[in-house]
Amino acid sequence: MKKLAISMLAAVIVTAMLAGGCAKPAPAPTPAPEPPKTLDIGIIAPLTGPSAFIGTEMQNGILLAMDVQNEQGGVTIAGQKYLLNAIIRDSKGDILIGKSTAEELVLDKGVKVIGGPFVGDAVGVQTVTEPNKVIAFLLVPAVPTMTGPNRPYTFFLSPPFELMYTNIAAYLQKFYPEAKTVRSIGPDLADLPMFTTAAETVLPQYGLEWLGVEKFPASTRDFTPIISRLLATNPDIVDTTSTPGSLGAIYALMVKQLREAGFNGIIITPGIPPPGVMEEVVPKQFLTKIVTIEVDPDSPIVSQAYRDVHYRAKAKYNETPAPLIHQVYNITKGFFEFLNGQDTMDTTAWMEGFAKYHWQGIYGFESYWMGKKKYGIDRFTFRGAWASEYKDGKLDTNFTAPIPYDMFVEK
């Protein structure tokens, strides 16, 4: 009996040893996913000074696009996940500050993407971004040399200057066919010739005669003498060129003084004034027959995607956004979508790929890059084709213009 017990114990021990020898080792614990890194996005914009509202709108459009992309998990590049991180600098609209802040972000911090410069500051920023192969999103080419095949890393957040007039000109052709002559007025700044050249080029295509331009110093607050000279030419339409964007609330003062001087004709606004400033400065009886690219987001002709961006921006920034936020968002969100899934950190590959990229924008049609026919390189995109009019103190968005593809797209 004792021998049997010992034999059974030995059998149990042997069986356990054999089982242990055949058992697979416990699997190693799955390594925790590497936490996201940050990809810095530089924002250099005029956040103080007369163009501060433009700079703030550009900053806010970029930040909004970054928020939405980060909510979707950021971007994954070459297998590494990144959350987008903004580094913000105030250029004050100055060319030298624009250059120095770009040097800081590019040379010291290694930033690969910069957005937000307006006019003078954009000239300074581009002297740093192009030679260092940094992707730059500038608002407009303040001077003609800022675009072309030798500036491939620069994309523009605003459409071509000509497109700033096509929506309005088509609206005038439909609703004010009796109006025939246009006189421009604008501040003597670097971008004014780009506006006047566009007006001179586009308006005759819609049956309008351009009568030239009245320039004034950007420091002007009493427009009476300039308005007297302008009205002496007896125009049917006054074109305010770059005034809304460059001078902000001063634009509304100019409109008020135009009406007080007795001009009852049409005023056109190819630029974008600060939200609400027209209603604040211009008396209701004068706030009529003003044709603009401003947009009522609640108009039934406006896309739901545009409306969603509008109200998201309004909630985030606690103020009514101008259409510029939407333009900036439309492009920078498209870029972040493109960036997600790239297999390299090489900005030349990014530039070449994004130049050919198509994405579903917020205006109800596909967004892509065009402009080579006029600018020598495809670095502009279309914005919404809507035009609005102030009627009896209220903005009315009720017209969608045909998009002039033939003017900007090479076949």
C-alpha positions, 0 to 999 in steps of 0.5 A, a space after each residue: 500500500 505504501 509502495 502504491 502511494 509512492 508510485 502514484 505521487 511520483 506519477 503526479 510529479 512526472 505528469 506535472 513536470 511534463 505539463 510544465 515543460 510543454 506549456 507555452 510561455 505567457 505572452 509578453 504584455 502589448 506595449 502601450 501605444 506611443 503617445 502623440 507628439 506635437 507638430 508645431 504650426 506657426 501663426 504669424 499675423 497682424 494681431 494689433 494695429 489697423 489690420 488686427 481684425 484681418 489678422 485675428 480672423 486668419 488666426 482664428 480660421 487656422 486654430 479652428 481647423 487645428 481644433 477639428 483635426 485634433 478632435 479627429 486624432 490629429 495627423 499620422 505621418 510616417 506612422 507617428 501620430 501628432 497633435 497640432 500645436 499653434 505657435 502664435 506671433 504678432 507681426 503688427 503688419 510690419 515687414 521686418 517683424 514678419 521676417 524676424 518672427 519667421 526666422 525665430 519659428 523656422 530657424 530656432 523652433 524648426 516649424 515646417 508650416 506657417 500661416 496668417 501673414 497679411 500684406 507687408 508682413 507676408 513679404 517679410 515672412 516669405 523671404 524666410 519660408 521659401 529658401 527654407 522650404 517651409 509651407 506658407 499660407 499667405 492671404 494675398 500676394 501683396 506684390 506680383 513677385 510673391 507668386 510664380 514657379 519660383 515661389 512653390 512653397 507659398 499657397 494663398 488663403 484668399 482667391 485671386 484678386 479677379 475673383 473678388 470682383 466676379 461675384 459682385 460684377 455678375 450680381 450687378 449685371 443681373 440686378 443693376 443692368 442700368 449701372 455702367 460706370 465704376 470709380 475706385 477708391 482705396 488706401 495707397 498701400 502695397 496691395 491697392 494696384 492688385 485690386 485696381 488691376 483686377 477691377 480694370 480687367 474684370 468689370 468690362 467683361 460684365 459690361 462696366 466701364 472702369 473710370 480709374 482710382 482715387 487714392 488716399 493716405 491710409 491715415 485718412 479719417 476725413 474723406 470729404 476732399 477725396 469723395 468730392 474728386 471721386 463724385 466729380 467723375 459722376 460714377 454709377 458705382 463706387 468700388 471700395 477696393 482694399 479699404 474694408 480689409 486694410 482699414 477695417 472700421 474706417 471703411 464704414 466711416 468712408 461709406 457713411 461720408 459717401 452717403 452724406 456727400 449725396 452719393 446715392 448710387 451703388 457701393 461695391 465691397 470686394 474686401 471684407 469689413 469687420 463683422 457688424 461694423 457697417 450696422 454700427 457706423 452707417 445709419 440705416 437709411 444709408 445702408 442700402 445698395 451696397 453689394 458685398 461678398 459678406 454672407 448671411 449664413 442662414 440664407 437658404 442658398 448657403 451650404 450647410 458645411 459653411 453654416 456649420 463652420 460659421 456657428 462653430 467659430 461664433 461659439 468658440 470666439 464668442 463673436 460673429 465671424 467674417 467670411 475670411 475665417 471660412 476661407 482660411 478654414 477651408 484651405 487649412 483644414 484641407 491641408 491637415 486632411 492631406 497631411 494625415 497619412 503622409 509617409 514623410 516629413 519632407 516639406 518638398 513632398 508635402 508641397 508637391 502633393 498638396 498642389 495636386 490635392 482635391 478635397 471637399 470644401 465648405 462651399 458646396 463644391 470640390 476645392 483644388 488649386 488653380 490660377 496658373 493661367 494668370 499667376 504662373 502656378 496653381 496656388 489659389 482656390 475658389 471661395 463661395 460664389 455668393 454675393 449679397 446686398 445691404 437693403 434697408 439696413 439688412 444684409 441679404 444673401 440671395 445670389 450665386 454667381 457662375 464660377 469663371 473657371 475659364 479665367 483661372 483653370 488651365 485645360 
